[in-house]
């Protein structure tokens, strides 16, 4: 296979919907965010420090919300908002062991699909009102995997579990830790994570520009706009 053919195959990688969670604590004193390191053998962003997150699964659309997202969030997310929110909550649970949700009697009555059994066993359902939609980015062509990632901001005070207890985490992320925004530049991160952190810092400091930043790399021409 020639180089041109290989490039075409790579660029034909499907773009999957994904959700990423930025959990913020101590915003009024010394802001910190939750990050972990991807494995060095990972296909996508090996060894990089990232926020918890991952692709939307089909079952994510079947889980009801304890509370719907705020209107501004739902409007900007458009179709599929509930599935994206659920994916964010599920990925946070799987990768960190942290529980984001509200107690709801419907949880016990659901026929829990794979990926949701442990979460629903806690008696919680995802709390859409706890998430704020703050960023969107599509992975550029040429990557082995491509995602249309929506980034959600969550205040650690909204967690239904101890923010320092990662004992229930799976092994996808290692070195889970709360990183101060004034120290985070010392970590090896993907470029887009650095951009998100710059936007987050501006938000925390009251300098944020209205709208949700969107880095649209769906084609070879990179475009930026605010939603």
C-alpha positions in Angstrom: 0.0 0.0 0.0 1.4 3.4 -1.0 1.7 6.4 1.3 -1.2 8.2 -0.4 -3.4 5.2 0.0 -2.5 4.9 3.7 -3.2 8.6 4.2 -6.6 8.2 2.6 -7.5 5.3 4.8 -6.4 7.2 7.9 -8.5 10.2 6.9 -11.5 7.9 6.4 -11.5 7.0 10.1 -15.0 7.7 11.3 -15.7 10.5 13.7 -17.3 9.3 16.9 -19.3 11.4 19.4 -17.4 11.6 22.7 -17.8 13.3 26.1 -15.0 14.7 28.4 -15.4 15.8 32.0 -13.5 18.6 33.6 -14.0 18.4 37.3 -13.0 21.6 39.1 -12.5 22.1 42.8 -11.3 25.0 45.0 -12.2 27.5 42.4 -12.3 30.4 44.9 -8.9 29.7 46.4 -6.4 27.6 44.3 -8.3 26.0 41.4 -7.5 22.4 40.7 -8.7 20.0 38.0 -8.9 16.2 37.9 -6.5 14.5 35.4 -4.9 11.1 34.8 -2.3 9.6 32.5 -3.2 7.4 29.6 -1.2 4.2 29.1 1.9 4.3 27.0 0.5 1.6 24.8 -2.8 3.4 24.2 -3.6 3.9 20.5 -5.0 7.4 21.1 -2.8 9.9 22.9 -0.4 7.5 24.6 1.2 8.6 27.9 -0.6 12.0 27.8 -2.3 13.5 30.8 -6.0 14.1 30.1 -9.4 14.7 31.6 -11.7 11.6 32.1 -13.8 10.9 29.0 -14.5 8.7 26.1 -16.8 7.7 23.2 -20.5 7.7 23.5 -21.9 4.1 23.6 -25.3 3.2 22.1 -26.7 2.3 25.6 -26.0 5.8 26.9 -29.1 7.0 25.1 -31.3 4.5 27.0 -30.5 5.8 30.6 -32.9 8.4 31.9 -31.6 11.5 33.6 -32.4 12.4 37.2 -32.5 16.0 36.2 -32.4 17.4 32.6 -29.5 19.7 31.5 -30.0 23.5 31.8 -31.7 25.0 28.8 -28.5 26.8 27.6 -26.6 23.5 27.7 -29.3 21.5 25.9 -29.8 24.1 23.2 -26.1 24.2 22.3 -25.7 20.4 22.4 -28.7 20.1 20.1 -29.7 16.4 19.3 -28.3 13.7 21.4 -27.7 15.8 24.5 -28.9 13.2 27.0 -26.6 10.5 25.5 -23.6 12.9 25.7 -24.3 13.8 29.3 -24.7 10.1 30.2 -21.5 9.2 28.4 -19.7 11.9 30.5 -21.1 10.6 33.7 -20.3 6.9 32.8 -16.8 7.7 31.7 -16.1 9.6 34.9 -17.4 6.7 36.9 -15.4 4.1 35.0 -12.1 6.0 34.8 -12.0 7.6 38.2 -14.6 5.8 40.4 -16.2 9.2 41.2 -20.0 9.3 41.2 -21.9 12.2 39.6 -25.6 11.9 39.9 -28.7 12.1 42.1 -30.6 9.5 44.0 -33.6 8.2 41.9 -35.9 5.3 42.6 -36.0 4.5 38.8 -32.4 3.3 38.9 -33.3 0.1 40.7 -36.1 -0.7 38.3 -33.9 -0.4 35.1 -32.6 -3.4 33.3 -29.0 -2.2 33.6 -27.0 -2.6 30.4 -23.4 -3.5 30.4 -21.3 -0.5 31.4 -24.0 0.9 33.6 -24.6 -1.9 36.1 -22.2 -0.7 38.8 -23.3 2.9 38.5 -27.0 2.1 38.6 -26.5 -0.2 41.6 -25.7 2.9 43.7 -29.3 4.0 43.2 -28.3 7.1 41.2 -29.1 8.5 37.8 -27.0 11.1 36.0 -27.7 14.7 37.0 -27.7 16.7 33.8 -28.1 19.9 35.6 -24.7 19.5 37.2 -22.8 19.7 33.9 -22.0 22.9 32.0 -21.1 22.6 28.3 -17.8 24.6 27.8 -15.9 23.3 24.8 -16.1 21.3 21.6 -13.3 19.9 19.4 -13.2 17.5 16.5 -10.0 15.4 16.1 -8.1 16.5 13.0 -7.6 14.1 10.0 -4.6 11.8 10.1 -5.2 10.4 13.6 -5.8 6.7 14.3 -9.0 7.6 16.0 -11.2 10.6 15.6 -13.8 12.1 18.0 -16.3 14.9 18.1 -15.7 15.6 21.8 -17.9 17.8 24.0 -16.3 19.0 27.2 -18.4 19.4 30.3 -17.4 21.4 33.4 -18.5 20.0 36.8 -18.0 21.5 40.2 -16.5 18.8 42.5 -19.1 19.9 45.1 -21.7 18.2 42.9 -20.1 14.8 43.3 -22.1 12.2 45.2 -18.8 10.5 46.4 -15.5 11.4 48.1 -13.5 13.4 45.5 -10.3 11.9 46.8 -11.4 8.3 46.6 -10.3 6.7 43.3 -10.5 3.1 44.6 -13.3 2.2 42.2 -11.4 3.4 39.1 -10.7 1.1 36.2 -7.1 1.0 34.8 -7.5 3.2 31.7 -6.1 6.2 33.5 -3.2 6.1 36.0 -1.8 8.7 38.3 -5.2 10.2 38.9 -4.7 13.5 40.8 -6.0 17.0 41.4 -3.7 19.4 39.5 -3.5 23.1 40.3 -4.1 25.3 37.3 -0.9 27.2 38.1 1.1 24.0 37.9 -0.6 22.1 35.1 1.7 23.4 32.3 4.4 21.1 33.7 2.4 18.0 32.6 2.7 16.3 29.2 -0.7 17.0 27.6 -2.3 17.0 24.1 -2.4 20.4 22.5 -6.2 20.6 22.7 -6.1 19.9 26.4 -3.8 22.9 26.8 -6.3 25.0 24.8 -9.2 23.9 27.0 -7.2 24.7 30.1 -6.5 28.2 28.8 -10.3 28.7 28.3 -11.0 27.3 31.8 -8.5 29.6 33.4 -10.1 32.6 31.7 -13.5 31.4 32.9 -12.3 31.0 36.5 -10.7 34.4 36.4 -13.8 36.0 34.9 -12.2 36.7 31.5 -14.2 34.2 29.4 -15.7 35.3 26.1 -19.4 34.3 25.7 -20.2 31.1 23.8 -18.7 27.6 23.6 -15.4 27.5 21.7 -15.5 25.0 18.9 -12.4 23.7 17.1 -13.9 22.1 14.0 -11.3 19.8 12.3 -13.9 17.7 10.5 -12.1 18.5 7.2 -8.5 19.3 6.3 -9.3 23.0 6.8 -9.3 23.8 10.5 -12.1 26.2 11.5 -12.8 27.9 14.8 -16.0 29.5 16.0 -18.1 29.9 19.1 -21.4 28.1 19.6 
